Amino acid sequence: MRNQQIEWRRTKVLELSSEGYNQTEICQKLQLDKLTVNRDIQFLRQQAQDNLQKHIHEVVPEEYQKCMVGMKRNLKHILEIGEAATDPKVKIEARRIANDCYRFILEMSTNAGIVSDALKFVNQSKQKINTLKRLDERIETIEEEETTTNGVF
């Protein structure tokens, strides 16, 4: 039951955030304290990072591979049609489609760098998030130490 409440709350926080509400407004609308909303937003950001990472590492390469195989199959088939055709218009149209296939394959091959850049960005962002988390934990530890030793030497 508790997990369902947290999930519902996070869904509402995400919904309101996507509608342009800032954290203070979300707190007011949902009648929550700022710490809870801040934690939920951090959780949602991490979840988004994880989902993006999975998409980039698993979905994109698979779809890229399927697309390349399909385009090469189309290219082969259209070249066979062009070779077998007796009508010059069909031959010309087959060549035009083949050129489009070549262009698309080349585009996919050269744009693979974009995927690589996206992977680097995600990994760098994840490292930054982890660094910020460690820094935040250190600050909390220091604050706790100051609170417990305040005035006692």
C-alpha positions in Angstrom: 0.0 0.0 0.0 2.8 2.4 0.9 4.6 1.8 -2.4 1.4 2.5 -4.3 1.1 5.8 -2.5 4.7 6.8 -3.3 4.2 5.7 -6.9 1.0 7.8 -7.2 2.7 10.8 -5.6 5.7 10.6 -7.9 3.4 10.3 -10.9 1.6 13.4 -9.8 4.9 15.2 -9.2 6.1 14.2 -12.7 2.7 15.3 -14.2 2.8 18.7 -12.6 6.5 19.2 -13.5 5.8 18.4 -17.1 3.0 20.9 -17.0 5.5 23.6 -16.1 4.9 23.8 -12.3 8.0 24.6 -10.2 8.8 22.7 -7.0 7.2 25.3 -4.8 4.0 25.2 -6.8 4.0 21.3 -6.8 4.4 21.4 -3.0 1.4 23.7 -2.7 -0.8 21.7 -5.1 0.0 18.3 -3.5 0.3 19.7 0.0 3.8 18.2 0.4 6.9 19.5 2.0 9.8 20.6 -0.2 12.1 17.8 0.9 9.6 15.1 -0.3 9.1 16.8 -3.7 12.8 17.4 -4.1 13.5 13.7 -3.3 10.7 12.6 -5.8 12.2 14.8 -8.5 15.7 13.4 -7.9 14.2 9.9 -8.1 12.4 10.7 -11.3 15.5 12.2 -12.8 17.5 9.0 -12.0 14.7 6.9 -13.4 14.8 8.9 -16.6 18.6 8.5 -16.8 18.3 4.8 -16.3 15.5 4.5 -18.9 17.5 6.6 -21.4 20.6 4.6 -20.8 18.7 1.3 -21.4 17.2 2.8 -24.5 20.5 3.9 -25.9 22.4 0.7 -25.0 19.7 -1.8 -25.9 16.9 -0.4 -28.1 18.9 1.9 -30.4 21.5 -0.6 -31.5 18.9 -3.3 -32.1 16.7 -1.0 -34.2 19.8 0.3 -36.0 20.8 -3.3 -36.9 17.2 -4.2 -38.1 17.1 -1.0 -40.2 20.4 -1.7 -41.8 19.5 -5.3 -42.7 16.2 -4.1 -44.0 17.7 -1.4 -46.2 20.3 -3.7 -47.6 17.6 -6.3 -48.4 15.5 -3.5 -50.1 18.6 -2.4 -52.0 19.3 -5.9 -53.3 15.7 -6.5 -54.2 15.3 -3.2 -56.1 18.6 -3.8 -58.0 17.2 -7.2 -59.1 14.0 -5.6 -60.2 15.9 -3.0 -62.2 18.1 -5.6 -63.8 15.2 -7.8 -64.8 13.0 -4.9 -66.1 12.6 -4.3 -69.8 10.8 -1.0 -69.5 13.3 1.9 -69.4 11.0 3.8 -67.0 11.1 0.9 -64.5 14.9 0.7 -64.8 15.2 4.4 -64.1 12.8 4.3 -61.2 14.7 1.3 -59.7 17.9 3.2 -60.0 16.4 6.2 -58.3 15.1 4.0 -55.4 18.5 2.3 -55.2 20.2 5.7 -54.9 17.8 6.6 -52.0 18.7 3.3 -50.4 22.4 4.0 -50.7 21.9 7.5 -49.3 20.0 6.2 -46.4 22.6 3.5 -45.6 25.4 6.1 -45.8 23.4 8.4 -43.6 22.9 5.7 -41.0 26.6 4.7 -41.1 27.8 8.3 -40.7 25.3 9.2 -38.1 26.4 6.3 -35.9 28.7 9.0 -34.3 25.5 10.7 -33.0 24.7 7.5 -31.1 28.2 7.3 -29.8 28.0 11.0 -28.7 24.7 10.3 -26.9 26.2 7.3 -25.1 29.1 9.5 -23.9 26.7 12.2 -22.8 24.6 9.7 -20.8 27.7 8.2 -19.1 29.1 11.7 -18.3 25.8 12.8 -16.9 25.6 9.7 -14.8 29.1 10.3 -13.4 28.2 13.9 -12.6 25.0 12.7 -10.8 27.1 10.2 -8.8 29.6 12.9 -7.9 26.9 15.3 -6.8 25.3 12.5 -4.7 28.6 11.8 -3.0 29.1 15.5 -2.4 25.6 15.8 -1.0 26.3 12.8 1.3 29.5 14.4 2.6 27.7 17.7 3.3 25.0 15.9 5.2 27.7 14.0 7.2 29.5 17.3 8.0 26.2 18.9 9.0 25.3 16.0 11.2 28.7 16.1 12.9 28.4 19.9 13.5 24.9 19.3 15.0 26.0 16.5 17.3 29.3 18.2 18.4 27.8 21.8 18.5 29.1 23.3 21.7 30.7 20.1 22.9 34.5 19.8 22.7 
